[in-house]
């Protein structure tokens, strides 16, 4: 029996844009191969599957069209909104491959809002040779980088290289070696590379190559947004209580807004979702 597959776009700008995700609220009887086949059939960057549920605690798995992904932020938001539409506001624990992720669902004037909370927080150095390889693949050079913001690996559930560009115009033309970045990201388990530039204080433009999952670019990346929150907090660019807005997907005609809240012990990423 074919399960019901919901299709939602998470982090939309009002009622347009966002990042599409498949959501299967009851995947209890699906095998790994069946979930993979369904994710390929849906064709979005990720599809979330709730494989077991006990009250508010749920086992959630994520599949791209090509492989299982340990955690996916935008599919988590889409799943939270779908649960809110059925159950109303509430709090959930998603058991993911990277650990437990808290999800709070609230009702707003524009619909349900889901906020994921990641307590995983780690920032680490990137080797010089690895950074040189990454820059070459992305067709960047060191002069494109913001010298006040070092390139580091940040992890708030998934590991993402955080690369901040000095000029926002550099973000407009994303042209990289897809196969080379796919191989590099898979060898280091980086779902995306988070490319950013400042638009105004507290507002950032972002693009995320997703060669890891077989997709050229992601229009909204919740796990990368959370990783960026860790980066800002741990390097002293933001303090607990601060909120950051990330604008992503605009160059893809899929405008997305991600709200990142910095806390001392957690990074929270919030957004809505619309049905497709």
Order of alpha helices (4+ residues) and beta strands (2+ residues): beta-beta-alpha-beta-beta-beta-alpha-beta-beta-beta-beta-alpha-beta-beta-alpha-beta-beta-beta-alpha-beta-beta-beta
